[in-house]
Amino acid sequence: MSALEDFRAATRDWLDEYCPPGARAGGGGNRDDQRLWRERLIEKGWSAPAWPTEYGGGGLDNEQYMVLIQELRRVRAGVPFGGMGLSLIGPTLLELGTEDQKQRHIPPIVRGEVNWCQGYSEPGSGSDLASLSTRAVDNGDHFVINGQKIWTSGAQFADWMFALVRTDPDVPKHEGISFVLLTMDQPGVTVKPIRLISGSSPFCETFFDDAIAKKDDLVGELNKGWTIGKRLLQFERGSMASLVGGAAVREAGPTLEGRAKAYAGEREGRIADDALRARIVEHNINDRAYRLTQRRTVEEARDGRTPGPATSIFKMYGTELQQDKSSLLVEMRGTQGLGWEGDSFDASELGDTRTFLANRAASIYSGSNEIQRNIIAKRVLGLPD
Ligand SMILES: Cc1cc2nc3c(=O)[nH]c(=O)nc-3n(C[C@H](O)[C@H](O)[C@H](O)COP(=O)(O)OP(=O)(O)OC[C@H]3O[C@@H](n4cnc5c(N)ncnc54)[C@H](O)[C@@H]3O)c2cc1C
């Protein structure tokens, strides 16, 4: 047996023994089982399987990581938590942080003990992020921060924020930005959730009035934060496209065809509506091509590194596919696809309407898809500015 086959066999044995039934999809969602699964994965380092063992990760190489994902899918289990610690700031610190920053910040992320939020966007600085004006002034062993962030997802639950701040206002905009980490539980930070029309508040305004970020928590060099901030966005786009951390397990819900047959009827075993059938076939072909490209990219990343500007391709195309699928699901239902509440709609109809609406945001956050097209044109295809 090759070393990789040995690893697969050992992984299979471990999962069969230690992954409790209630932590598997379709296993009833037993809370005790889920807590146990979380504890066992953390102990084994598999909440962050590919991170170095010295910080609590699993130390797996790319091939072993792929095997683990396949085996997790086999038992229909996933990793128990995600969030911006594991998918955004963790990989950034591992690649670009100091040894002290890794020692202090990575283990709590692996253990799921801290919540992080992202302080990038400001009123007036979204797509043109480098124009940001939140000011950080050097004050000995710390920076004093004043200004405002907006659309800060999960800020009301976060313990820490990673933020882009202006440390030199007198140089070209990209050259006066620094990347800092700061605690949310301090007098200088105020968080105001933004209430949406749906009633939920997924994101917030965050205000800084003499907030403090310690110098030890400056990531990279002073005024060189733009490079760090961009690399973090590549991790974000890579994780959205499952180029990393792809251990999520999908529920085997009804297929588009199954749903279409239920709503549009069936003729000789096929979806009765020709136009709808053609759209679904087109969607499925595009989806298949996307997944194969995704898999090839993961396999080609031999050193396990998240790709650079090419992550924009996956972010753009993946979110458009996601939106196309949710549009199809709503459209094929006719008026049943327009429900918001009430007994005339079943749970899946209401759920799909909400997913359709929520998915509109996917082509905006992490940089709008127009901005992704600009990045692809300039940084992937090398077209002129
Ligand atoms: C659900 C959600 C969660 C978010 N979470 C966070 C978060 O946690 N932290 C955070 O910092 N931010 C977050 N954001 C903010 C997000 O990053 C910004 O909304 C996004 O970058 C766009 O900025 P903007 O909203 O200011 O739009 P604008 O920049 O004002 O853009 C408006 C429109 O103009 C287009 N446009 C702008 N410039 C160009 C150009 N050069 N070429 C072509 N088209 C252009 C855009 O594509 C867009 O369609 C979140 C947003 C959403 C929707």
The ligand as an SDF file (V2000), in Angstrom:
LIG
                    3D

 53 58  0  0  0  0  0  0  0  0999 V2000
  -23.7990   40.6450    2.3860 C   0  0  0  0  0  0  0  0  0  0  0  0
  -22.6120   41.5420    2.4140 C   0  0  0  0  0  0  0  0  0  0  0  0
  -21.6520   41.3760    3.3790 C   0  0  0  0  0  0  0  0  0  0  0  0
  -20.5380   42.2160    3.4310 C   0  0  0  0  0  0  0  0  0  0  0  0
  -19.6150   42.0360    4.4360 N   0  0  0  0  0  0  0  0  0  0  0  0
  -18.5560   42.8790    4.5300 C   0  0  0  0  0  0  0  0  0  0  0  0
  -17.6260   42.7540    5.6130 C   0  0  0  0  0  0  0  0  0  0  0  0
  -17.7510   41.8680    6.4800 O   0  0  0  0  0  0  0  0  0  0  0  0
  -16.6120   43.6360    5.6880 N   0  0  0  0  0  0  0  0  0  0  0  0
  -16.4140   44.6250    4.7690 C   0  0  0  0  0  0  0  0  0  0  0  0
  -15.4540   45.3590    4.8870 O   0  0  0  0  0  0  0  0  0  0  0  0
  -17.2840   44.7730    3.7170 N   0  0  0  0  0  0  0  0  0  0  0  0
  -18.3510   43.9300    3.5920 C   0  0  0  0  0  0  0  0  0  0  0  0
  -19.2580   44.0820    2.5580 N   0  0  0  0  0  0  0  0  0  0  0  0
  -19.1000   45.2030    1.6480 C   0  0  0  0  0  0  0  0  0  0  0  0
  -18.6600   44.8410    0.2370 C   0  0  0  0  0  0  0  0  0  0  0  0
  -17.2990   44.4920    0.2000 O   0  0  0  0  0  0  0  0  0  0  0  0
  -18.9670   46.0530   -0.6650 C   0  0  0  0  0  0  0  0  0  0  0  0
  -20.3810   46.1910   -0.7090 O   0  0  0  0  0  0  0  0  0  0  0  0
  -18.4330   45.8690   -2.0700 C   0  0  0  0  0  0  0  0  0  0  0  0
  -17.0340   45.9150   -2.0730 O   0  0  0  0  0  0  0  0  0  0  0  0
  -18.9790   46.9600   -3.0170 C   0  0  0  0  0  0  0  0  0  0  0  0
  -18.7840   48.2260   -2.4870 O   0  0  0  0  0  0  0  0  0  0  0  0
  -19.9800   49.2700   -2.3520 P   0  0  0  0  0  0  0  0  0  0  0  0
  -21.1290   48.5840   -1.7140 O   0  0  0  0  0  0  0  0  0  0  0  0
  -19.4490   50.4850   -1.7130 O   0  0  0  0  0  0  0  0  0  0  0  0
  -20.4280   49.5670   -3.8580 O   0  0  0  0  0  0  0  0  0  0  0  0
  -19.7740   50.6150   -4.8320 P   0  0  0  0  0  0  0  0  0  0  0  0
  -18.2850   50.5180   -4.7700 O   0  0  0  0  0  0  0  0  0  0  0  0
  -20.3820   51.9550   -4.5960 O   0  0  0  0  0  0  0  0  0  0  0  0
  -20.2310   50.0440   -6.2370 O   0  0  0  0  0  0  0  0  0  0  0  0
  -21.5220   50.3160   -6.7880 C   0  0  0  0  0  0  0  0  0  0  0  0
  -21.6020   49.6410   -8.1620 C   0  0  0  0  0  0  0  0  0  0  0  0
  -20.6250   50.2220   -9.0460 O   0  0  0  0  0  0  0  0  0  0  0  0
  -19.8130   49.1960   -9.6140 C   0  0  0  0  0  0  0  0  0  0  0  0
  -18.4320   49.6700   -9.7590 N   0  0  0  0  0  0  0  0  0  0  0  0
  -17.7330   50.4000   -8.8540 C   0  0  0  0  0  0  0  0  0  0  0  0
  -16.4770   50.6370   -9.3180 N   0  0  0  0  0  0  0  0  0  0  0  0
  -16.3860   50.0290  -10.5300 C   0  0  0  0  0  0  0  0  0  0  0  0
  -15.3410   49.8960  -11.4920 C   0  0  0  0  0  0  0  0  0  0  0  0
  -14.1380   50.4180  -11.2860 N   0  0  0  0  0  0  0  0  0  0  0  0
  -15.5860   49.1760  -12.6220 N   0  0  0  0  0  0  0  0  0  0  0  0
  -16.8200   48.6120  -12.8330 C   0  0  0  0  0  0  0  0  0  0  0  0
  -17.8530   48.7140  -11.9590 N   0  0  0  0  0  0  0  0  0  0  0  0
  -17.6410   49.4030  -10.8110 C   0  0  0  0  0  0  0  0  0  0  0  0
  -19.8770   48.0450   -8.6130 C   0  0  0  0  0  0  0  0  0  0  0  0
  -19.6100   46.7940   -9.2320 O   0  0  0  0  0  0  0  0  0  0  0  0
  -21.3100   48.1350   -8.1180 C   0  0  0  0  0  0  0  0  0  0  0  0
  -22.1720   47.4820   -9.0170 O   0  0  0  0  0  0  0  0  0  0  0  0
  -20.3660   43.2440    2.4680 C   0  0  0  0  0  0  0  0  0  0  0  0
  -21.3400   43.4190    1.4660 C   0  0  0  0  0  0  0  0  0  0  0  0
  -22.4610   42.5910    1.4350 C   0  0  0  0  0  0  0  0  0  0  0  0
  -23.4800   42.7980    0.3640 C   0  0  0  0  0  0  0  0  0  0  0  0
  1  2  1  0
  2  3  1  0
  2 52  2  0
  3  4  2  0
  4  5  1  0
  4 50  1  0
  5  6  2  0
  6  7  1  0
  6 13  1  0
  7  8  2  0
  7  9  1  0
  9 10  1  0
 10 11  2  0
 10 12  1  0
 12 13  2  0
 13 14  1  0
 14 15  1  0
 14 50  1  0
 15 16  1  0
 16 17  1  0
 16 18  1  0
 18 19  1  0
 18 20  1  0
 20 21  1  0
 20 22  1  0
 22 23  1  0
 23 24  1  0
 24 25  2  0
 24 26  1  0
 24 27  1  0
 27 28  1  0
 28 29  2  0
 28 30  1  0
 28 31  1  0
 31 32  1  0
 32 33  1  0
 33 34  1  0
 33 48  1  0
 34 35  1  0
 35 36  1  0
 35 46  1  0
 36 37  1  0
 36 45  1  0
 37 38  2  0
 38 39  1  0
 39 40  1  0
 39 45  2  0
 40 41  1  0
 40 42  2  0
 42 43  1  0
 43 44  2  0
 44 45  1  0
 46 47  1  0
 46 48  1  0
 48 49  1  0
 50 51  2  0
 51 52  1  0
 52 53  1  0
M  END
$$$$
